[in-house]
Amino acid sequence: MNYFNDNKFTFIDLFAGIGGFHLAMSGLGGKCVLASEIDAFAIESYKLNYGIDSANDVTLIENENIPDHDVLCGGFPCQAFSKAGQQQGFADQTKGTLFFQIVRILKAKRPKFIILENVRNLVSHDCGNTWRVIKRNLTELGYVLSDNPIIMSPHQLGVPQLRERVYILGVHKSLGINHLNFTIPYKDKSDLDVFGSGIIDENADEKYNISETEEKVLSCWDEFYKGIKEKVIGFPIWATEFKQTYDTSNLPKWKADFCRKNRDLYANNKDFIDLWLKKWNNLDDFTPTQKKFEWQAGNSISSLWDGFIQFRPSGIRVKRPDSFPALVAMVQIPIIGKFKRRLTPREAARLQSFPDDFIPNENDHQAYKQFGNAVNVNCVSFLAQQLFNIDQHDKGEWDPDAQLGDCHTQLSLF
């Protein structure tokens, strides 16, 4: 039975972004009574889509000005814990400590439910100390959490995006719940169908087409892949290593190994690669990153143009077309090889389960950034429905020590 029994409930949306939590909660009957955000472009998008001014800095809102609410939602900033950042965690005074703003509000308002989201790396960050701090603080405030943090990706719900995130869900002990039970579906990514999923527009605006220069670079590497003998490549291709003979003994082992593998690949395909380099002017027209190539599609496709492609600082990456790589705020926008164009903001919205009536920011750069930062609406809705289903959870005497458990045992599960 849903705790709210089909009645309206209230929620607050902290670190609100463009409202992934808002869409999930309102879709379940919730009413937003406070949204908090500091990014001007996200504030603009939130107001445009929901009519709510989210220009509220959580660090400046006094407890007495926070409305009572049933559910606290928050995708607290993840840069402090992300592998893409410096991983300072709570030592990051500008972002890491914002979790304690959540603690402050929970202590003052005691909402019945909490739903938080962060990057997967949160679980293992600082040898598990970060997760221990989070769990202890929430438990000491009287919240029952799942035994282990929930790791979930949209692809498990049939959305073709691999994007694992940590979800921290809790219910206040006053509801008589002793243990939370969640069912997370398993779905093999090979079962996904990107082009049959309703995500892709076949007639997108031409402004998303790749440039002539990009098409030239990709055609060059497509020819390379088709011409070499090896079809499953487990290391990055560095064209600058072809024909090289300098001593690599002073290099880090990983780098020396990559150099050796590239030289071996050249030796095994010398006749073809020499002709290929001559045809493409020894790649002299290419930037340093365009001279690097990462084939991560196994033997599932035979042409670069059949895959999904990204121009990354580490080189040109090709992946199989069963699912998109995770959308992130620091975007290398995926290219759909079949259409020789980049993913559009509308398609990015669909990958995050935002409805088609959601209005993206008119600035494409900001729109991509916002969807990369957003929580996936379907994932939040799926988990929230289970959280609110009181009959699904175990009732009994609450034991905070059992809730804390052995962190090292928990971490070994991931």
N, C-alpha and C positions, 0 to 999 in steps of 0.2 A: 504494500500500500504506500502510495506517495504521501510523505509526511504532510504536505500542504493540502492534500485531499482536493486537488483541483482549485483551491483558493489562490488568490493572488499572493505573491510574496514580494519582499523588497530585497534589493541587493545594492552593494556599492562596488564600483568598478575602479580599482586602484591601478596606477600605471596603465591607463586605459587604452593608449594607442588609438586605433581606429575602431575599437569596440568588438573584438571577437567574443569576449565574455558577454558583452551586452547583447549581441545577437542570440547567443546560446541561451542566456537566462530569460530574455524577453520571449523567446520561442517556447519556453516552458511555463510561461505565465508570470514571470518576474517583472517588477517595476524598479527602474534605476532611480535611487534617491540621492546618489552622489557619484560623480565621475571625476577622476583626478589625473591630470596629464600636464606636462610642461613643454612638450614640443609644439611649436606654433602651427606647423602644417597638420599634425595629427589632431590638434584642437579644432582646426578649421574643418577637417573631414568629419570629425565626431559630431560637430554642431550641424553640418550640412545634412548628415544622414539620420540623426536622432533628435535634433532640435534641443540638445542639451549642451550647455557650456561646460566643458571639462577643464577649463583653465584654472585649476586649483592645484597648487603645489602641496603635496601631502605633508611635507615637512613644516608647512606653515599653518596647517589647519588645526585649530585647537579642538580638543576632545569634545567640548560642549557644542561645537558647531558641526559635529558629525551626526547625521540622523541615525536613529535606531534602524537596524536592518536585520534581516534573517540570514543573509548569505554575504560573506566577504569574498570577493574575487580579486585576484591580483597576479599579473605576470610580472613579478618584480624583476628589475633590470638584471640581465644575464651576463653582461660583458665581464663582470668581475669573476665569473666562474667558467666562461666559455673557453674552449681550446683556441678559438680565434683571437682571444684577448690575452692579457698578461696573467690571467688566473690568480689575481691577488685575493679574491674572495672577500672576506670581511675586513681585510687590511685595506681594501679600497674604500677610502672614506667618502667618496662621492657617490658610489653606487652600491657597493657591497653592504653597507650598513642600512640601506633602505628597507631591508627585511625587518629591521627592528621598529620601523614605523608601523608595519603590519602588527607586530607584537603589541605596540602601544595601543593601537585601536582595538585589537581583540581584548586586551585587558580592560579597556574602558567600556566597551559596548557588549561584549560577550554574545556575538551572533551565534545562531544555532549551527551553521555550517561554514566551512572554509573550503575554497577551491583555489589552489595556487599552481603556477606553471613556471618551469624554468628549463634550461638546457640540460641534456642528458649528463653532461660532465659534472653537474652539481653533486651527483651521487658519490663519485670517486674523488672529488676535489679535496686537496689537502689530506690525502690518505683517509678520507671519510669523516674528518673532523667537522667540515662544513655541514654535512647532513646531520651529524650528531648534535650540533648546536641548534639547528633548526628544529629537529624532532624534540629535543629536550625542552626548548622554549615553548613550543606548542602544547606539549604534554603537560607541562607545569601549569599552563593556563586552563587545563581541564578538557583538552581536546583529544578524542580518540582518533588515532590515525591507522591507516592500513599498516600491516607488519613491515612491509617494504614499500619504498616509493614506487609508484606506478609508472612504468616506461611504456609509452604508446606512440604509435605513428599513424598518420592518416591512411596509409596503405592498408592497415588492418581493418579499416572500414570500407575498403574498396576505392578510396581516393588515390590516384596514381602519383603519390609523392612520398618519398622516403624521408621522414622527418621525425626522428625519435625525440621525444621531450619527456621531462619528468613532471608528473602531476601529483601534487600533495593535497589529499582530500581528508577532511576531518569533520567530526560531529561532536558537539559539546556533550559532556558526560551527563548533563541534566536530562537528556532525552533517554537515558537508560540503556544506551548501547555500549557493549563491552568490546566488540570486535567487528571490523568492517570487512565485508566480502564483496569482491569485484570480479566480474568475468570479463576477460579481455580476449577478443577473438584472434585466432591465428589465421593469417592469410599469406600464402607464398607470393612473393612479388612477381614470380613468373606467371601467375594467374591473372595479373592485371592487364587491362586493355586500354591503353592511353587513348587510342584513336576512336574507341567505341564508348568512351566514358562521358562524352558530352563536354569535356574540358576544352577541346581544340576547335577553334573557328577555322574553317577552310578558306574563308575569304576575308582575311585580316587586312587592315590598312597597309599599304605598301611602305609606309614609313618604318615599319618594323623589319623590312628586308635587310639582309646583310649587305655590306658595301661591296663594290667590285674588288677592292683590295682583299677583303676578308674571303670572298669567294675564290680568289686566286690562291691565297694561302691554303685554304681548305682543299682545293682541287689538287694542289701539289702534294699534300699529305695523303690524300685519298689514293693518288697514283703510287705513292711510296708503299702504302699498306698492301695494295693489290699486287705490287711487284716483288715484295720480299717473300722468302720461303716461310718464315715464321708467321703463324696466324693467331697464336695466343701469346701475347707479350706481357710479361710480368714485371716490367721495369720501364721507367720513362726513357724515351728516345731523345738523346742529345746529339743533334746533327754536328755540333762543333767537335765531338769526339771522334767522328769518322776520320780515318787516316792519321790520327794522333799516335805518337810514340813516347811522349814525355813520361818521366818517372812519377808514379802516383803513390809511392810509399809514404810520403809525408801527408797525404790527404786523410781525412777521417775515413774509417773503414767503409761506412755506407756509401760514401762518395766514390771511393776507389773501386768498390764493387760495381757501381753503376757505370763507371768509366770502362771497366773491363768488359762488362756485358755489351756495351755499345760497340766496343772495338771488335768483339767476337761477332756481333751481328753484322758489322761492316765486312769483316773477313769472309763470312759465310755468304754474303750477297754482293761481293765487290763489283762484279761486272755490271749488275743492274744499278747499284747505287752510284757508281761513277757516271753512268749515262744519265741517271736521274739528276744528279748534282749539276752536270753540264747543261742539261736542258733548262734547269731552273736557276741558272747563273750562280751556282754555289750558294744559293739562298742569300746572296748579298743584299737583296732588297728587303729582306725580312728583319723584323726586330729581334732582339735576343730571345724574348719569350716565344716568338713565332717559330723559332728554330728548335723548340722543344715540343714533344708529342707524347701524349699519354693515351694508350689504347686500353680502355677498361670495359670492353664489350665482349671479352672472351672470343668464342667462335660463333656467337649468336647472329652476327651480321657480317656481310662481306664487303660493305662499303661504308665509309664515313658518313655518307649522305643518308644512310638508313638509320643512323643513331641520333642521340642528343649530344650536342657539342657545347663546350664552354671555352671561351678565351680566358685563361686564368694566369696569374703571375707565374705559376709553375709550368705553364705551357698550354697547348691545346689539348683538351681532354674530350674523349669520345666515350659515351656510355651507351649501353643497350637501351632500346626505346620502350621498355616495359613500364618504367616509372621515372618521374623527374627527380633530380637531386633536390635536397632540401632548399627551399627558398630561405635566404638569409638577408639581413639588412645590408651587409657588405656584398652587393650583388655582382655576380658574373652571370648575367641573364642567359638562361639556356637558349640555345639555337635548335630549332626543330629542323634537322637535316633534310627531311622530306620536302619541306616548304622553303628552305633556305631563308629563314627569317627567325627573329627572336620571339620568345613567348611575349604575348601582349599583357598589359595590366589586367584586362578582364580575365584572361586565362589564369594569371597568377591569383586573382581573387577566387576563382573556382577551385584552384588547388588548395586554398585555405578555407574552402566551403562557405565563402561569402555568396549570398544570393545575387542574381543578375540585376536586381533593382538597387543594389548598393552602388553608390556613386564614387568612383575612385578620384583621388586628387587629380586635378587637371594637369599638374606637372608630373610627367611620366617618371622622372627620377624619384620624386617623393612617393609616388604610388607604389613603385617597386619596393622601395625601402619600407614603406608602411606594411605591405603584405608580408614582406620578409620578417618583420618584427612581430606580426600578429600571431595570436593563438589560433589554432584550427577550430572553427566553430563546431564541426561535427564531433570532434574528439571531446570537447568540453561538454557538449550536450549529452553525448553517450555516457560519459562518466557521471555527470550530474544527475541524470535520471536514476542511476543505480545508487548514488549517494543518498538521494531523497527517499528511496524506497526502504523505509524503516524495517519492513518485514524481512528484507533480504539479509539484514545484519543480525549478529548474535547479541542477545541481551543477557545481562548478568552483572555481578559485582565488578566494578571498574578497578583495574589494577595498573597503576601508572608504571610500575617497574616492569611489568610484562610488556607494556607498550614500548618501553625503551629498548629492551632486549639486548642482544649482542650484535653490535654494529658490524663487526668484522664478518660475522656469519651472514648478515644481510647483504653486505657488499659483495660477498663471494657469489651471489646469485646473478650478478650482472657482468 
